[in-house]
Structure formats: structure tokens, C-alpha cells
């Protein structure tokens, strides 16, 4: 296993690739500004995009030319989490939340809890198979309550999320599963990550989850979290993993220094190579031609984490273990594959755009989304979970960005036909009837307590906020 990282003992300096020495430090970006964390696209229609952000979500059906507003409360999750999303072959939307797997079969108007136990379980992740998008994998990773221990399960749907079945027995990992990824070139190959108190494990299946092989992920531990970046589009055994960490540094105490890297395994976890390292936040890594492109930024929920701004931007190596060339300097929060080129999320306030596309490996970007613009309400009928929970939130969104009249009914245009909710399941949305400021429903009761308890447990093991799917999480 190759695990050496070149880090000379120079005060406030680090090395990237084959020897670019940089200095000067800054703390992470403020968490107060709204931030795009990642994009989810449809494998059937790449023009369908869904942006995950720290405030609400935004849906486009024309490749980013226009955007629709999707509030958190309609989907049914708390404001302190950023769930993962998926889009199936028929356009069904999936959201893995702390209060269960949420589904919409009609374009985000009516949200329902998933059939069976997943509708109320604490979800860790959900991913749609890119080559067979009628299939989706959902991961449960939660503490048992009030019983001791953790509940870890993998569930599969093969009918566009209409039904779900657990794959095998519960996973005997401690404490919990965190992510799932599916090879785009071989649907039989599925990967999982599980995080323990001291180690992180990569689980690989070559038979669609019926059996698993396990390998430890190097460098991942109490201070370093591991996240999927990308499975090679043509080689199911080649995987890029992001390591996001923090380490003490006497020169900046009591703050801690960011300590991130990108690992490559060419054989499904048997061997590993460090291909990139930085004293800043690695936002994403993507295979490009015979090399790799890495995005780096400063987004960090904990403001006491120090990063090096000279590492910000997009870096490209033409070979997987080659020298990196800096393509641009805008700090990024996400870097993900697009049908043609790359998608990127900029650190809040760092650019004129918040989400953009690049066709030249990150040298330049074409803006696709900005929080400064007003996104239209979705054309959902009265009585839908969207209309019930997003009306007030959209008006606030509009008023903060426009001096014109913000008329929800006029702005949404012709409404769509909303699929009726199953009376035995009920609509999703907020789980109780209390409504907070701006028409936003609040949370209470056992679900809130369970989500709070899980957040405490995850933070204790990870040393960081728990729901870190992006930049500490991957795109779908």
C-alpha cells in the first residue's frame, strides 16, 4: 500500500503534486451565507438538475437555464441537515433524511414517506444506479434507540422506488454506514463506506450487494473522514476517495489545520495511492482522460479550521500520479462530473456565480445559478405538500431578492396534476402541525429527538458536524 504524503516541515506551507509550495493562512468561510453543496442529475435526462444547498433546494429541467424553488419543509427534513437526493428513470425524486426516506412521484409537488420501514428510519444515503436508473440503493445508518448499538442496513428498489427490499442481514459494523456508490459501467459493483471510532472501511460487492469484501481506508480515522468522489466511468475497480481532516498545529493553536487528500484505489480497495494533498478543503475529484481534476476550497462549518488560500481552485494532472497544474483559483465546495465537462459549486461570495459548468477542466466556468436570482415556484396544485409548505418560504425567498411584488399564485403559472397521497401513508412535509416563521413548519416529538441524538453520536466519532455530504459528501 502506498501511503506517503510529501509535507515538508515548513511553517505555514504545504506541497501539492510535485512541489508547488504555498503559504498564507485563513480560517474557513462563514457558514452564515447560503451555499450550494452539490448537484444531482438525472441519468435519463441530463437536463434535469437538483441543487442541494444549506437553505432550500433548486430544480431545473432545462440544464440550468431556469430554476424552480423547492423548500426543505415540503421534502420533510430539518433545517440543520443536508440530505442526499436521487432521481430515478421515471423522474421519481428521493431524499434520504434523518426522519426517513422521502419520495415524490410527480416532479416534487407531493412528497410521501417511502413504503415500508424506510419511511420512518434514519437514512444515511440514497443513490440511483446510473446505468439502470429504475434501481436505487438506500442506506440506513443509525443508533438503535432505546437499545444499545447501531442499525445498519442496505435496501434495494428495482421499480423506481415504489417498493424496497433489504439486501441480506443487518451490517455488523460499528458504528454506522455512511455512503453508497454504484459503478456507472457495471451495475453489479456497489461500494459502501462505514465509519468506526478509529477506522473507516470500504465495502465492495461484485454481485449487487449479495456479498461484500472489506478493506480499510488509509488515513481515515477520528480526525479524518472519508467520502466517495468518483468511481471511474469505465473501470469499476478504480475509485477516488476524498479524505477530509483536521490536525493540531502549534503555530495556529488553538485553531486546527485542514488536512485533506485524494486517494486512488485501482483495485477496489486492495491498494491505495495518495494522488493529491492540501491544507485546504478538497471539494471533489473527477477522472478526466488519463488523469484527474481536483477542486479545492475553504467551506468549513467549524470556523476554527485554518486553510491555505493558495491551494484554492481547480488542479489538473494529466496522469493519475502526475504533477498538478492549477487551472483556476476560485474556491470550490463541489466538483462533479457533467455530461460534457464538469459542474462546480463556488464558495459563497467568492464568485459571481454559485453553481457553474466548465468544458475545459475548470479553467473557465459558465454560470448556471446564483442565489441572487429569484427562482420561480414549482407549478404544483393547491393542497400539495409543496403548496402547503413552500408558499411562505418562496415569498420570503422572492422578497429578499426582488423589489417587485412577490405573488406566489401568479408566479407558479399553470399548476400540474398532483398524484393523490396514499391515505395510509399520508403526505410527507413537516411531521406535525406547528408552523413557524414564514409558513415553515417546525419539528417536534420523537423524530426530532432521534435526529438530535444521531447528530450528537456522529459528531462525537467524527469530530465534526454529522451531515457533511458535501463538501464532505459526494454527489450522486
Secondary structure, DSSP 8 states (H G I E B T S, - for coil): ----------TT-EEETTTEEE---EE-B-SSS--EEEEEE-SS-TT-EEEEESS-EEEESSTTSS-EEE-HHHHT--TT---EEEE-TT--EEEEETTEEEEESSSSSS-EE-TGGGGGS-EEEEEE-SSSTT-EEEEEEEE-SSSSSEEEEEEEESSTTS--EE-SS----SSEEEEEEE-SS-TT-EEEEEE-SS-EEEEEESSTTSS-EEEE-TT-BTTEEEEEEEE-SS-TT-EEEEEEEEEE-TTTTTSEEE-EEEEEESSTTSS-EEEEEESSEEEEEEEETTEEEEEEE-B-SSTTEEE-GGG-EEEEESSTTS--EEEE---EEEEEE-SSSEEEEE-TTSSS-SEEEESSTTSS-EEEE-TTS--EE----TTSHHHHHHHHHHHHHHHTT-SS---HHHHH-S--------TTT-B-S-SSS-B-GGG-B---HHHHHHHHHHHHHHHHHHSS-S---SSSS---
